[in-house]
Amino acid sequence: MWLGDWLRRVFGRNSKLRNEMPEVMGHFIDERGQKVEVHRGPIRHESLSDDQFQRIGRLRYVLSEAYPMTLDGWLDGFMRDADPESEIRTIEACAVVYQRLVVQASLSPAEMKRLYAVLCAISAGGRGPDLESALPAGKGLPRVETIVQMYREAAQSGSRP
């Protein structure tokens, strides 16, 4: 069976897996102080390429401590993205920088999650003192400006973990 066929079977319109994923992903507090539900977006792509599938598997492996999620969860998320290829490249750049930084720092699992959250914020254009204060302190990590530059270089070069 081809990988694409398997993906269609797992994530097809009548998939049990798709139906088991929670419709409400979480909550946040809006600018008026109101609690708002965050809903799953629609499936926009019925399948991903074999190359994308392999790259997502690698991302899951590299980021398993910082972003623990099943492979099915990763695939489901990318299939809901408007442009999965672009999103995969963005996460790959984050993963490359994450790998480089984790090797040089002694981080706990919670600190790995914080570092990855900072990288995600950088990938979305975040900057400033809030990101600097979110980095685990005293762990030998560079300043956030250096991490931003590392991310830009990884994204521009198309680096993959």
DRENBAVO-37571 format. One record per atom (N, C-alpha, C, O): atom name; residue number from 1; x, y, z. Coordinates in Angstrom, 3 decimals, decimal comma. Layout:
N
ATOM   atom     n         px         py         pz
ATOM     CA   NUM          X          Y          Z
...
//
This chain:
161
ATOM   atom     n         px         py         pz
ATOM      N     1      0,855     -1,179      0,000
ATOM     CA     1      0,000      0,000      0,000
ATOM      C     1      0,903      1,245      0,000
ATOM      O     1      1,849      1,337      0,783
ATOM      N     2      0,604      2,174     -0,866
ATOM     CA     2      1,358      3,412     -0,928
ATOM      C     2      1,046      4,271      0,283
ATOM      O     2     -0,042      4,187      0,852
ATOM      N     3      2,005      5,097      0,673
ATOM     CA     3      1,843      5,968      1,830
ATOM      C     3      0,639      6,896      1,654
ATOM      O     3     -0,133      7,109      2,589
ATOM      N     4      0,489      7,439      0,459
ATOM     CA     4     -0,650      8,323      0,195
ATOM      C     4     -1,978      7,616      0,413
ATOM      O     4     -2,922      8,203      0,942
ATOM      N     5     -2,051      6,334     -0,002
ATOM     CA     5     -3,275      5,558      0,217
ATOM      C     5     -3,540      5,378      1,706
ATOM      O     5     -4,674      5,498      2,167
ATOM      N     6     -2,471      5,086      2,453
ATOM     CA     6     -2,603      4,915      3,894
ATOM      C     6     -3,099      6,206      4,535
ATOM      O     6     -3,993      6,182      5,381
ATOM      N     7     -2,514      7,336      4,128
ATOM     CA     7     -2,941      8,610      4,690
ATOM      C     7     -4,408      8,882      4,383
ATOM      O     7     -5,152      9,340      5,251
ATOM      N     8     -4,828      8,600      3,148
ATOM     CA     8     -6,238      8,805      2,809
ATOM      C     8     -7,140      7,902      3,649
ATOM      O     8     -8,219      8,315      4,073
ATOM      N     9     -6,685      6,656      3,887
ATOM     CA     9     -7,483      5,741      4,693
ATOM      C     9     -7,588      6,233      6,138
ATOM      O     9     -8,659      6,193      6,742
ATOM      N    10     -6,460      6,697      6,680
ATOM     CA    10     -6,444      7,152      8,068
ATOM      C    10     -7,188      8,473      8,237
ATOM      O    10     -7,934      8,656      9,199
ATOM      N    11     -6,980      9,396      7,290
ATOM     CA    11     -7,533     10,735      7,452
ATOM      C    11     -8,695     11,030      6,514
ATOM      O    11     -9,106     12,183      6,392
ATOM      N    12     -9,229     10,014      5,851
ATOM     CA    12    -10,338     10,210      4,919
ATOM      C    12    -11,577     10,774      5,596
ATOM      O    12    -11,624     10,909      6,819
ATOM      N    13    -12,548     11,092      4,815
ATOM     CA    13    -13,760     11,750      5,331
ATOM      C    13    -14,440     10,978      6,462
ATOM      O    13    -15,017     11,590      7,360
ATOM      N    14    -14,381      9,659      6,431
ATOM     CA    14    -15,061      8,858      7,453
ATOM      C    14    -14,092      8,269      8,476
ATOM      O    14    -14,418      7,287      9,144
ATOM      N    15    -12,937      8,845      8,598
ATOM     CA    15    -11,911      8,315      9,483
ATOM      C    15    -12,324      8,380     10,952
ATOM      O    15    -12,810      9,403     11,433
ATOM      N    16    -12,119      7,269     11,647
ATOM     CA    16    -12,362      7,269     13,093
ATOM      C    16    -11,373      8,188     13,782
ATOM      O    16    -11,728      8,904     14,719
ATOM      N    17    -10,100      8,168     13,308
ATOM     CA    17     -9,079      9,005     13,926
ATOM      C    17     -9,485     10,467     13,876
ATOM      O    17     -9,410     11,168     14,886
ATOM      N    18     -9,911     10,929     12,724
ATOM     CA    18    -10,310     12,326     12,593
ATOM      C    18    -11,459     12,631     13,548
ATOM      O    18    -11,509     13,710     14,139
ATOM      N    19    -12,372     11,695     13,698
ATOM     CA    19    -13,511     11,916     14,579
ATOM      C    19    -13,134     11,858     16,052
ATOM      O    19    -13,868     12,367     16,898
ATOM      N    20    -11,986     11,236     16,372
ATOM     CA    20    -11,549     11,143     17,762
ATOM      C    20    -10,766     12,377     18,207
ATOM      O    20    -10,581     12,591     19,405
ATOM      N    21    -10,307     13,186     17,257
ATOM     CA    21     -9,567     14,391     17,599
ATOM      C    21    -10,556     15,390     18,195
ATOM      O    21    -11,661     15,536     17,672
ATOM      N    22    -10,189     16,078     19,271
ATOM     CA    22    -11,138     17,007     19,902
ATOM      C    22    -11,457     18,184     18,985
ATOM      O    22    -10,572     18,739     18,334
ATOM      N    23    -12,724     18,549     18,947
ATOM     CA    23    -13,149     19,701     18,144
ATOM      C    23    -12,654     20,999     18,775
ATOM      O    23    -12,200     21,902     18,072
ATOM      N    24    -12,742     21,089     20,098
ATOM     CA    24    -12,256     22,265     20,808
ATOM      C    24    -10,840     21,954     21,282
ATOM      O    24    -10,627     21,043     22,083
ATOM      N    25     -9,875     22,725     20,776
ATOM     CA    25     -8,464     22,471     21,060
ATOM      C    25     -8,004     23,109     22,370
ATOM      O    25     -7,001     22,686     22,945
ATOM      N    26     -8,711     24,100     22,834
ATOM     CA    26     -8,324     24,785     24,064
ATOM      C    26     -9,103     26,082     24,209
ATOM      O    26    -10,120     26,304     23,552
ATOM      N    27     -8,596     26,922     25,081
ATOM     CA    27     -9,250     28,199     25,361
ATOM      C    27     -8,195     29,288     25,513
ATOM      O    27     -7,031     29,006     25,800
ATOM      N    28     -8,613     30,529     25,318
ATOM     CA    28     -7,770     31,670     25,632
ATOM      C    28     -8,666     32,792     26,128
ATOM      O    28     -9,883     32,766     25,945
ATOM      N    29     -8,048     33,768     26,754
ATOM     CA    29     -8,777     34,927     27,262
ATOM      C    29     -8,559     36,070     26,277
ATOM      O    29     -7,419     36,445     26,004
ATOM      N    30     -9,638     36,620     25,747
ATOM     CA    30     -9,509     37,691     24,760
ATOM      C    30     -9,233     39,032     25,438
ATOM      O    30     -9,114     39,110     26,661
ATOM      N    31     -9,132     40,085     24,623
ATOM     CA    31     -8,779     41,414     25,130
ATOM      C    31     -9,832     41,994     26,065
ATOM      O    31     -9,545     42,944     26,794
ATOM      N    32    -11,049     41,446     26,061
ATOM     CA    32    -12,108     41,895     26,972
ATOM      C    32    -12,200     41,033     28,227
ATOM      O    32    -13,073     41,238     29,070
ATOM      N    33    -11,278     40,055     28,344
ATOM     CA    33    -11,296     39,175     29,501
ATOM      C    33    -12,254     38,009     29,388
ATOM      O    33    -12,520     37,328     30,378
ATOM      N    34    -12,778     37,768     28,189
ATOM     CA    34    -13,729     36,692     27,963
ATOM      C    34    -13,004     35,414     27,561
ATOM      O    34    -12,043     35,456     26,794
ATOM      N    35    -13,462     34,284     28,078
ATOM     CA    35    -12,905     32,994     27,705
ATOM      C    35    -13,450     32,592     26,340
ATOM      O    35    -14,663     32,593     26,129
ATOM      N    36    -12,549     32,246     25,403
ATOM     CA    36    -12,931     31,921     24,032
ATOM      C    36    -12,406     30,539     23,684
ATOM      O    36    -11,259     30,213     23,988
ATOM      N    37    -13,237     29,726     23,050
ATOM     CA    37    -12,818     28,396     22,612
ATOM      C    37    -11,998     28,495     21,330
ATOM      O    37    -12,276     29,322     20,462
ATOM      N    38    -10,987     27,640     21,228
ATOM     CA    38    -10,192     27,522     20,009
ATOM      C    38    -10,601     26,207     19,351
ATOM      O    38    -10,429     25,136     19,934
ATOM      N    39    -11,145     26,290     18,134
ATOM     CA    39    -11,640     25,121     17,416
ATOM      C    39    -10,632     24,660     16,364
ATOM      O    39     -9,843     25,449     15,844
ATOM      N    40    -10,680     23,361     16,068
ATOM     CA    40     -9,881     22,827     14,966
ATOM      C    40    -10,323     23,472     13,673
ATOM      O    40    -11,506     23,744     13,464
ATOM      N    41     -9,356     23,710     12,809
ATOM     CA    41     -9,696     24,190     11,471
ATOM      C    41    -10,087     23,014     10,596
ATOM      O    41     -9,923     21,862     10,997
ATOM      N    42    -10,598     23,287      9,414
ATOM     CA    42    -11,007     22,212      8,511
ATOM      C    42     -9,803     21,524      7,876
ATOM      O    42     -8,731     22,119      7,763
ATOM      N    43     -9,980     20,278      7,467
ATOM     CA    43     -8,967     19,581      6,681
ATOM      C    43     -8,944     20,259      5,316
ATOM      O    43     -9,969     20,330      4,637
ATOM      N    44     -7,793     20,751      4,919
ATOM     CA    44     -7,672     21,453      3,641
ATOM      C    44     -6,978     20,600      2,588
ATOM      O    44     -7,064     20,887      1,393
ATOM      N    45     -6,290     19,552      3,033
ATOM     CA    45     -5,539     18,685      2,124
ATOM      C    45     -5,844     17,238      2,487
ATOM      O    45     -5,617     16,822      3,623
ATOM      N    46     -6,351     16,480      1,543
ATOM     CA    46     -6,700     15,080      1,800
ATOM      C    46     -5,467     14,199      1,971
ATOM      O    46     -5,554     13,117      2,551
ATOM      N    47     -4,319     14,655      1,470
ATOM     CA    47     -3,098     13,867      1,625
ATOM      C    47     -1,887     14,788      1,586
ATOM      O    47     -1,976     15,951      1,192
ATOM      N    48     -0,768     14,243      1,999
ATOM     CA    48      0,529     14,910      1,921
ATOM      C    48      1,441     14,013      1,095
ATOM      O    48      1,172     12,821      0,943
ATOM      N    49      2,510     14,574      0,566
ATOM     CA    49      3,423     13,768     -0,243
ATOM      C    49      4,240     12,833      0,654
ATOM      O    49      4,336     13,046      1,863
ATOM      N    50      4,819     11,811      0,054
ATOM     CA    50      5,676     10,900      0,805
ATOM      C    50      6,840     11,665      1,438
ATOM      O    50      7,217     11,392      2,578
ATOM      N    51      7,411     12,625      0,698
ATOM     CA    51      8,512     13,437      1,226
ATOM      C    51      8,052     14,233      2,444
ATOM      O    51      8,754     14,283      3,454
ATOM      N    52      6,893     14,848      2,353
ATOM     CA    52      6,370     15,608      3,494
ATOM      C    52      6,132     14,699      4,687
ATOM      O    52      6,446     15,063      5,820
ATOM      N    53      5,580     13,517      4,439
ATOM     CA    53      5,334     12,561      5,511
ATOM      C    53      6,642     12,215      6,222
ATOM      O    53      6,687     12,200      7,452
ATOM      N    54      7,695     11,939      5,474
ATOM     CA    54      8,988     11,594      6,067
ATOM      C    54      9,568     12,762      6,849
ATOM      O    54     10,119     12,579      7,934
ATOM      N    55      9,444     13,953      6,299
ATOM     CA    55      9,964     15,135      6,994
ATOM      C    55      9,203     15,391      8,293
ATOM      O    55      9,800     15,770      9,300
ATOM      N    56      7,896     15,186      8,269
ATOM     CA    56      7,090     15,356      9,486
ATOM      C    56      7,498     14,321     10,526
ATOM      O    56      7,588     14,639     11,712
ATOM      N    57      7,743     13,100     10,100
ATOM     CA    57      8,222     12,073     11,023
ATOM      C    57      9,530     12,470     11,673
ATOM      O    57      9,731     12,236     12,864
ATOM      N    58     10,426     13,074     10,894
ATOM     CA    58     11,711     13,544     11,435
ATOM      C    58     11,477     14,687     12,427
ATOM      O    58     12,108     14,725     13,483
ATOM      N    59     10,586     15,606     12,101
ATOM     CA    59     10,276     16,701     13,026
ATOM      C    59      9,739     16,164     14,346
ATOM      O    59     10,130     16,618     15,421
ATOM      N    60      8,853     15,208     14,248
ATOM     CA    60      8,291     14,608     15,461
ATOM      C    60      9,392     14,011     16,318
ATOM      O    60      9,391     14,175     17,539
ATOM      N    61     10,339     13,315     15,684
ATOM     CA    61     11,438     12,692     16,423
ATOM      C    61     12,320     13,763     17,089
ATOM      O    61     12,623     13,664     18,278
ATOM      N    62     12,724     14,765     16,336
ATOM     CA    62     13,634     15,796     16,849
ATOM      C    62     12,982     16,602     17,971
ATOM      O    62     13,644     16,967     18,943
ATOM      N    63     11,699     16,876     17,837
ATOM     CA    63     11,008     17,739     18,802
ATOM      C    63     10,190     16,966     19,837
ATOM      O    63      9,349     17,549     20,521
ATOM      N    64     10,429     15,676     19,954
ATOM     CA    64      9,579     14,834     20,814
ATOM      C    64      9,547     15,279     22,272
ATOM      O    64      8,507     15,164     22,920
ATOM      N    65     10,651     15,780     22,801
ATOM     CA    65     10,630     16,223     24,203
ATOM      C    65     10,017     17,606     24,355
ATOM      O    65      9,366     17,891     25,359
ATOM      N    66     10,219     18,456     23,373
ATOM     CA    66      9,710     19,822     23,458
ATOM      C    66      8,255     19,933     23,041
ATOM      O    66      7,526     20,800     23,523
ATOM      N    67      7,832     19,047     22,138
ATOM     CA    67      6,479     19,115     21,606
ATOM      C    67      5,953     17,700     21,425
ATOM      O    67      5,817     17,223     20,298
ATOM      N    68      5,657     17,024     22,539
ATOM     CA    68      5,200     15,629     22,442
ATOM      C    68      3,806     15,549     21,827
ATOM      O    68      2,837     16,089     22,359
ATOM      N    69      3,737     14,861     20,695
ATOM     CA    69      2,464     14,676     20,006
ATOM      C    69      2,601     13,423     19,146
ATOM      O    69      3,694     13,092     18,685
ATOM      N    70      1,509     12,747     18,941
ATOM     CA    70      1,543     11,557     18,096
ATOM      C    70      1,804     11,963     16,645
ATOM      O    70      1,577     13,109     16,256
ATOM      N    71      2,280     11,008     15,861
ATOM     CA    71      2,469     11,266     14,435
ATOM      C    71      1,135     11,626     13,791
ATOM      O    71      1,078     12,502     12,929
ATOM      N    72      0,069     10,958     14,204
ATOM     CA    72     -1,257     11,278     13,669
ATOM      C    72     -1,638     12,728     13,966
ATOM      O    72     -2,227     13,408     13,126
ATOM      N    73     -1,302     13,188     15,153
ATOM     CA    73     -1,581     14,580     15,505
ATOM      C    73     -0,789     15,554     14,643
ATOM      O    73     -1,319     16,568     14,189
ATOM      N    74      0,489     15,235     14,420
ATOM     CA    74      1,317     16,078     13,543
ATOM      C    74      0,715     16,118     12,140
ATOM      O    74      0,547     17,196     11,569
ATOM      N    75      0,391     14,959     11,587
ATOM     CA    75     -0,147     14,895     10,231
ATOM      C    75     -1,463     15,656     10,128
ATOM      O    75     -1,677     16,412      9,181
ATOM      N    76     -2,337     15,455     11,099
ATOM     CA    76     -3,620     16,134     11,106
ATOM      C    76     -3,422     17,651     11,070
ATOM      O    76     -4,110     18,351     10,327
ATOM      N    77     -2,493     18,151     11,864
ATOM     CA    77     -2,241     19,591     11,891
ATOM      C    77     -1,780     20,134     10,553
ATOM      O    77     -2,257     21,175     10,100
ATOM      N    78     -0,847     19,427      9,916
ATOM     CA    78     -0,344     19,902      8,629
ATOM      C    78     -1,406     19,796      7,534
ATOM      O    78     -1,427     20,609      6,610
ATOM      N    79     -2,282     18,801      7,634
ATOM     CA    79     -3,339     18,663      6,635
ATOM      C    79     -4,384     19,774      6,781
ATOM      O    79     -5,160     20,017      5,857
ATOM      N    80     -4,407     20,435      7,910
ATOM     CA    80     -5,330     21,554      8,135
ATOM      C    80     -4,699     22,900      7,757
ATOM      O    80     -5,401     23,906      7,660
ATOM      N    81     -3,379     22,923      7,544
ATOM     CA    81     -2,702     24,161      7,167
ATOM      C    81     -3,071     24,579      5,755
ATOM      O    81     -3,286     23,732      4,888
ATOM      N    82     -3,143     25,875      5,525
ATOM     CA    82     -3,408     26,379      4,176
ATOM      C    82     -2,261     26,011      3,238
ATOM      O    82     -2,491     25,689      2,072
ATOM      N    83     -1,031     26,056      3,742
ATOM     CA    83      0,153     25,751      2,931
ATOM      C    83      1,070     24,836      3,741
ATOM      O    83      2,009     25,314      4,378
ATOM      N    84      0,812     23,526      3,724
ATOM     CA    84      1,602     22,607      4,544
ATOM      C    84      3,104     22,675      4,262
ATOM      O    84      3,909     22,595      5,190
ATOM      N    85      3,482     22,818      3,007
ATOM     CA    85      4,911     22,846      2,672
ATOM      C    85      5,612     24,022      3,343
ATOM      O    85      6,701     23,870      3,897
ATOM      N    86      4,997     25,171      3,292
ATOM     CA    86      5,571     26,351      3,937
ATOM      C    86      5,670     26,146      5,453
ATOM      O    86      6,680     26,490      6,066
ATOM      N    87      4,631     25,591      6,043
ATOM     CA    87      4,628     25,352      7,483
ATOM      C    87      5,681     24,311      7,875
ATOM      O    87      6,342     24,454      8,903
ATOM      N    88      5,834     23,279      7,069
ATOM     CA    88      6,860     22,266      7,347
ATOM      C    88      8,240     22,917      7,316
ATOM      O    88      9,066     22,648      8,189
ATOM      N    89      8,502     23,767      6,324
ATOM     CA    89      9,807     24,450      6,233
ATOM      C    89     10,039     25,340      7,456
ATOM      O    89     11,157     25,418      7,964
ATOM      N    90      8,992     26,005      7,923
ATOM     CA    90      9,119     26,864      9,105
ATOM      C    90      9,484     26,030     10,336
ATOM      O    90     10,389     26,390     11,087
ATOM      N    91      8,779     24,922     10,536
ATOM     CA    91      9,057     24,066     11,693
ATOM      C    91     10,431     23,416     11,551
ATOM      O    91     11,120     23,215     12,551
ATOM      N    92     10,837     23,088     10,336
ATOM     CA    92     12,186     22,541     10,133
ATOM      C    92     13,248     23,543     10,567
ATOM      O    92     14,221     23,163     11,219
ATOM      N    93     13,077     24,811     10,218
ATOM     CA    93     14,043     25,831     10,645
ATOM      C    93     14,067     25,927     12,171
ATOM      O    93     15,138     26,033     12,768
ATOM      N    94     12,905     25,890     12,797
ATOM     CA    94     12,856     25,897     14,276
ATOM      C    94     13,577     24,680     14,839
ATOM      O    94     14,331     24,794     15,805
ATOM      N    95     13,348     23,520     14,240
ATOM     CA    95     13,952     22,280     14,735
ATOM      C    95     15,472     22,289     14,592
ATOM      O    95     16,177     21,773     15,460
ATOM      N    96     15,978     22,865     13,513
ATOM     CA    96     17,429     22,956     13,313
ATOM      C    96     18,052     23,784     14,434
ATOM      O    96     19,045     23,377     15,036
ATOM      N    97     17,470     24,935     14,708
ATOM     CA    97     17,990     25,802     15,766
ATOM      C    97     17,823     25,122     17,124
ATOM      O    97     18,727     25,171     17,959
ATOM      N    98     16,692     24,503     17,343
ATOM     CA    98     16,439     23,779     18,590
ATOM      C    98     17,531     22,735     18,820
ATOM      O    98     18,091     22,654     19,913
ATOM      N    99     17,835     21,939     17,796
ATOM     CA    99     18,870     20,900     17,930
ATOM      C    99     20,214     21,516     18,313
ATOM      O    99     20,899     21,012     19,204
ATOM      N   100     20,585     22,590     17,650
ATOM     CA   100     21,869     23,245     17,929
ATOM      C   100     21,937     23,752     19,367
ATOM      O   100     22,960     23,607     20,036
ATOM      N   101     20,850     24,340     19,832
ATOM     CA   101     20,850     24,932     21,163
ATOM      C   101     20,779     23,883     22,271
ATOM      O   101     21,413     24,038     23,315
ATOM      N   102     20,018     22,828     22,051
ATOM     CA   102     19,874     21,792     23,080
ATOM      C   102     21,197     21,071     23,315
ATOM      O   102     21,485     20,646     24,433
ATOM      N   103     21,999     20,935     22,263
ATOM     CA   103     23,299     20,274     22,395
ATOM      C   103     24,221     21,068     23,321
ATOM      O   103     25,003     20,475     24,065
ATOM      N   104     24,143     22,378     23,288
ATOM     CA   104     25,057     23,207     24,082
ATOM      C   104     24,522     23,562     25,467
ATOM      O   104     25,262     24,106     26,287
ATOM      N   105     23,262     23,269     25,742
ATOM     CA   105     22,671     23,628     27,033
ATOM      C   105     22,145     22,381     27,729
ATOM      O   105     21,742     21,413     27,084
ATOM      N   106     22,155     22,423     29,028
ATOM     CA   106     21,599     21,328     29,821
ATOM      C   106     20,204     21,750     30,271
ATOM      O   106     20,042     22,439     31,278
ATOM      N   107     19,200     21,325     29,506
ATOM     CA   107     17,835     21,776     29,758
ATOM      C   107     16,956     20,656     30,280
ATOM      O   107     17,076     19,506     29,858
ATOM      N   108     16,082     21,000     31,191
ATOM     CA   108     15,067     20,060     31,666
ATOM      C   108     13,983     19,957     30,588
ATOM      O   108     13,942     20,786     29,679
ATOM      N   109     13,113     18,958     30,676
ATOM     CA   109     12,014     18,878     29,709
ATOM      C   109     11,155     20,151     29,657
ATOM      O   109     10,754     20,575     28,574
ATOM      N   110     10,878     20,747     30,785
ATOM     CA   110     10,081     21,985     30,791
ATOM      C   110     10,835     23,122     30,100
ATOM      O   110     10,231     23,933     29,399
ATOM      N   111     12,142     23,179     30,296
ATOM     CA   111     12,949     24,219     29,643
ATOM      C   111     13,039     23,983     28,132
ATOM      O   111     13,090     24,938     27,356
ATOM      N   112     13,059     22,721     27,718
ATOM     CA   112     13,042     22,409     26,282
ATOM      C   112     11,753     22,912     25,653
ATOM      O   112     11,764     23,445     24,544
ATOM      N   113     10,651     22,742     26,355
ATOM     CA   113      9,361     23,233     25,863
ATOM      C   113      9,368     24,755     25,763
ATOM      O   113      8,860     25,318     24,794
ATOM      N   114      9,944     25,423     26,765
ATOM     CA   114     10,030     26,884     26,731
ATOM      C   114     10,889     27,352     25,567
ATOM      O   114     10,532     28,302     24,871
ATOM      N   115     12,023     26,688     25,351
ATOM     CA   115     12,893     27,049     24,234
ATOM      C   115     12,154     26,888     22,911
ATOM      O   115     12,217     27,771     22,056
ATOM      N   116     11,461     25,779     22,736
ATOM     CA   116     10,723     25,564     21,492
ATOM      C   116      9,615     26,610     21,333
ATOM      O   116      9,368     27,074     20,220
ATOM      N   117      8,952     26,983     22,413
ATOM     CA   117      7,911     28,017     22,350
ATOM      C   117      8,515     29,348     21,899
ATOM      O   117      7,894     30,080     21,128
ATOM      N   118      9,714     29,662     22,372
ATOM     CA   118     10,394     30,884     21,944
ATOM      C   118     10,701     30,807     20,449
ATOM      O   118     10,502     31,779     19,720
ATOM      N   119     11,185     29,654     19,994
ATOM     CA   119     11,478     29,489     18,568
ATOM      C   119     10,216     29,641     17,718
ATOM      O   119     10,259     30,245     16,647
ATOM      N   120      9,107     29,104     18,186
ATOM     CA   120      7,842     29,263     17,459
ATOM      C   120      7,433     30,734     17,412
ATOM      O   120      6,960     31,215     16,382
ATOM      N   121      7,611     31,437     18,504
ATOM     CA   121      7,286     32,869     18,527
ATOM      C   121      8,182     33,636     17,559
ATOM      O   121      7,709     34,533     16,860
ATOM      N   122      9,462     33,296     17,511
ATOM     CA   122     10,386     33,929     16,568
ATOM      C   122      9,939     33,660     15,136
ATOM      O   122      9,956     34,561     14,298
ATOM      N   123      9,540     32,417     14,855
ATOM     CA   123      9,120     32,063     13,493
ATOM      C   123      7,877     32,841     13,069
ATOM      O   123      7,645     33,041     11,877
ATOM      N   124      7,087     33,275     14,032
ATOM     CA   124      5,877     34,052     13,746
ATOM      C   124      6,146     35,552     13,767
ATOM      O   124      5,218     36,353     13,657
ATOM      N   125      7,427     35,937     13,911
ATOM     CA   125      7,794     37,347     13,887
ATOM      C   125      7,930     37,987     15,247
ATOM      O   125      8,119     39,200     15,335
ATOM      N   126      7,838     37,209     16,315
ATOM     CA   126      7,956     37,757     17,662
ATOM      C   126      9,371     38,245     17,959
ATOM      O   126     10,352     37,644     17,521
ATOM      N   127      9,461     39,331     18,700
ATOM     CA   127     10,743     39,904     19,104
ATOM      C   127     10,550     40,562     20,465
ATOM      O   127      9,423     40,685     20,944
ATOM      N   128     11,631     40,979     21,079
ATOM     CA   128     11,523     41,813     22,253
ATOM      C   128     11,901     41,161     23,560
ATOM      O   128     12,288     39,993     23,615
ATOM      N   129     11,780     41,951     24,616
ATOM     CA   129     12,218     41,516     25,948
ATOM      C   129     11,409     40,351     26,511
ATOM      O   129     11,919     39,589     27,333
ATOM      N   130     10,157     40,200     26,082
ATOM     CA   130      9,353     39,079     26,576
ATOM      C   130      9,968     37,749     26,154
ATOM      O   130      9,971     36,787     26,923
ATOM      N   131     10,482     37,700     24,941
ATOM     CA   131     11,122     36,461     24,473
ATOM      C   131     12,414     36,213     25,231
ATOM      O   131     12,716     35,076     25,593
ATOM      N   132     13,167     37,259     25,470
ATOM     CA   132     14,429     37,107     26,216
ATOM      C   132     14,149     36,547     27,603
ATOM      O   132     14,868     35,666     28,073
ATOM      N   133     13,112     37,051     28,261
ATOM     CA   133     12,801     36,571     29,607
ATOM      C   133     12,194     35,173     29,594
ATOM      O   133     12,204     34,490     30,617
ATOM      N   134     11,669     34,740     28,456
ATOM     CA   134     11,098     33,393     28,361
ATOM      C   134     12,159     32,315     28,191
ATOM      O   134     11,904     31,141     28,462
ATOM      N   135     13,350     32,710     27,743
ATOM     CA   135     14,429     31,733     27,589
ATOM      C   135     14,874     31,212     28,949
ATOM      O   135     14,949     31,980     29,908
ATOM      N   136     15,167     29,929     29,046
ATOM     CA   136     15,712     29,403     30,311
ATOM      C   136     17,024     30,118     30,644
ATOM      O   136     17,948     30,139     29,831
ATOM      N   137     17,098     30,695     31,826
ATOM     CA   137     18,270     31,473     32,230
ATOM      C   137     19,361     30,578     32,811
ATOM      O   137     19,088     29,523     33,385
ATOM      N   138     20,589     31,024     32,647
ATOM     CA   138     21,720     30,336     33,248
ATOM      C   138     22,017     28,973     32,661
ATOM      O   138     22,610     28,129     33,332
ATOM      N   139     21,622     28,744     31,435
ATOM     CA   139     21,808     27,430     30,806
ATOM      C   139     22,798     27,469     29,650
ATOM      O   139     22,974     26,473     28,948
ATOM      N   140     23,439     28,603     29,450
ATOM     CA   140     24,404     28,708     28,367
ATOM      C   140     23,793     28,997     27,011
ATOM      O   140     24,450     28,829     25,984
ATOM      N   141     22,542     29,429     26,997
ATOM     CA   141     21,904     29,774     25,734
ATOM      C   141     22,310     31,185     25,318
ATOM      O   141     22,528     32,043     26,174
ATOM      N   142     22,415     31,433     24,008
ATOM     CA   142     22,727     32,797     23,561
ATOM      C   142     21,538     33,722     23,783
ATOM      O   142     20,439     33,278     24,113
ATOM      N   143     21,776     35,006     23,598
ATOM     CA   143     20,701     35,990     23,720
ATOM      C   143     19,708     35,789     22,579
ATOM      O   143     20,037     35,196     21,551
ATOM      N   144     18,512     36,282     22,769
ATOM     CA   144     17,449     36,063     21,797
ATOM      C   144     17,802     36,632     20,418
ATOM      O   144     17,384     36,069     19,406
ATOM      N   145     18,559     37,733     20,353
ATOM     CA   145     18,947     38,300     19,054
ATOM      C   145     19,769     37,291     18,255
ATOM      O   145     19,609     37,176     17,040
ATOM      N   146     20,645     36,564     18,936
ATOM     CA   146     21,462     35,542     18,274
ATOM      C   146     20,585     34,397     17,804
ATOM      O   146     20,790     33,863     16,713
ATOM      N   147     19,617     34,018     18,608
ATOM     CA   147     18,699     32,934     18,239
ATOM      C   147     17,854     33,348     17,034
ATOM      O   147     17,601     32,534     16,145
ATOM      N   148     17,420     34,599     17,000
ATOM     CA   148     16,666     35,107     15,844
ATOM      C   148     17,525     34,985     14,590
ATOM      O   148     17,037     34,545     13,549
ATOM      N   149     18,789     35,367     14,676
ATOM     CA   149     19,682     35,263     13,518
ATOM      C   149     19,881     33,807     13,111
ATOM      O   149     19,907     33,497     11,920
ATOM      N   150     20,020     32,922     14,074
ATOM     CA   150     20,156     31,492     13,771
ATOM      C   150     18,916     30,989     13,030
ATOM      O   150     19,024     30,238     12,061
ATOM      N   151     17,743     31,410     13,494
ATOM     CA   151     16,495     31,006     12,841
ATOM      C   151     16,448     31,530     11,409
ATOM      O   151     16,131     30,781     10,484
ATOM      N   152     16,759     32,801     11,222
ATOM     CA   152     16,725     33,392      9,875
ATOM      C   152     17,647     32,636      8,921
ATOM      O   152     17,272     32,347      7,785
ATOM      N   153     18,849     32,318      9,387
ATOM     CA   153     19,797     31,588      8,549
ATOM      C   153     19,275     30,207      8,193
ATOM      O   153     19,386     29,773      7,046
ATOM      N   154     18,706     29,514      9,172
ATOM     CA   154     18,165     28,175      8,914
ATOM      C   154     17,000     28,242      7,933
ATOM      O   154     16,888     27,399      7,043
ATOM      N   155     16,130     29,244      8,091
ATOM     CA   155     14,973     29,376      7,210
ATOM      C   155     15,405     29,729      5,790
ATOM      O   155     14,891     29,166      4,824
ATOM      N   156     16,353     30,662      5,664
ATOM     CA   156     16,796     31,095      4,339
ATOM      C   156     17,535     29,997      3,596
ATOM      O   156     17,429     29,893      2,374
ATOM      N   157     18,281     29,178      4,322
ATOM     CA   157     19,068     28,130      3,671
ATOM      C   157     18,239     26,861      3,419
ATOM      O   157     18,671     25,964      2,695
ATOM      N   158     17,054     26,798      4,019
ATOM     CA   158     16,222     25,601      3,858
ATOM      C   158     16,762     24,415      4,636
ATOM      O   158     16,538     23,266      4,254
ATOM      N   159     17,472     24,683      5,723
ATOM     CA   159     18,067     23,612      6,536
ATOM      C   159     16,998     22,703      7,085
ATOM      O   159     15,891     23,135      7,407
ATOM      N   160     17,348     21,426      7,189
ATOM     CA   160     16,448     20,429      7,768
ATOM      C   160     17,170     19,682      8,873
ATOM      O   160     18,380     19,468      8,805
ATOM      N   161     16,421     19,289      9,888
ATOM     CA   161     17,061     18,533     10,979
ATOM      C   161     17,428     17,114     10,517
ATOM      O   161     17,973     16,332     11,296
//
